[in-house]
């Protein structure tokens, strides 16, 4: 486990619903090749904060790396709905582009 992951886990022990820390932990897992754990952490972020739009994009990207395009597409579609709720046009455009590449 990286020192970053250790620090993020310490933050999560204090506040298990800290979306920023959990999202950072998910990214750390993804960057270190632990893709299944990363997906689980992205889903934890979204369970606690369904408007954390970047988690839909990076969760979908991770699912694609795992060879699960249908799951990625579902997450992307959910993310588009979240970006509509929050007005996050930038993330919406990224998610729409990723979804269009899936065909």
N, C-alpha and C positions, 0 to 999 in steps of 0.2 A: 504494500500500500504506500502511495506517495505521501510526502509530508503534507501536501495540500489536502489530500483526502483525510489524513489524520486530523488536521485542523478543522475541516468541514464537519467531520463526525463529532468532534468536540462541541461545535456549535449546535449540532442537531441533538446532542444529549441534553443541552439546555433548553432548546426549543425545537421539538420534533416537526413542527409545521413551518419551519423557516424555509420558505420556497426558494429563496436565493441560494442558501447553503445546499439544499437538496439538489437544485439544478446544477450547481457547481460540482457536486459530487457525481452526478450523472454524467456530466461532461468529462470529468476525470476518468471515470470508468470507461467511457467510450474511447477516449484518447489513448488509453492503455490497453485496449483490445478486449476488455471484459464487457462485451456487447449485451449479453443477456441481463447482466446486473444493471447496466446503463439503462436499458429499456424499463426495467422494473422501477428504477429511481425516477425516470421521466414520468412514468405512470403515477408514482407516488406524488410527484409535484402536482400533477393535474388533478389528482383526487382531492388534494387539499386546496388547490387554487386553479379552478378550471379556466381562468383568464390569463394564465401565465403562457402567453402565446408562443414564445421561443421554444418552450418544451415540446410543442406539437411538431415544429419544424425539425428540431434536432432528434426528437424521438422517432419521427418518420425516417430521417436519414439513417439512423441506427438500425431500424427495422429493415430498410433496404439492404444495408450491409449484411444483415443476417439472412438475406434471400427471402424476405417475407413482404413482397410488394403489396399484396392485398391488405395486410395489416397496416402497412405504411399509408396506403391510400385512405383507409378509414381514419387514421390519425390526422392526416392532412385535411380531410373534409371537416373533421371536428375542429381543427385549428382554424380553418377559414371562418367557421361560425363564431369562434372565440374572437377572432380579429374584427369581425363585424360588430360584436358587442362592445369591444374596447376601442374601436377606431384606430387600430394599429395597422395602417396602410402598408408600411414597409414590410412587416413580417407577413402580412397577407400576400403581398406580391411574391415573396420568396416561397411561401407555401404553395401558391397557385402554380408557380413555375415548376416546382418539384413534382407536383401532382400531374402536370401536363407531360412531363418527361416519362411518367409511368405508362402513359398511353391511355 
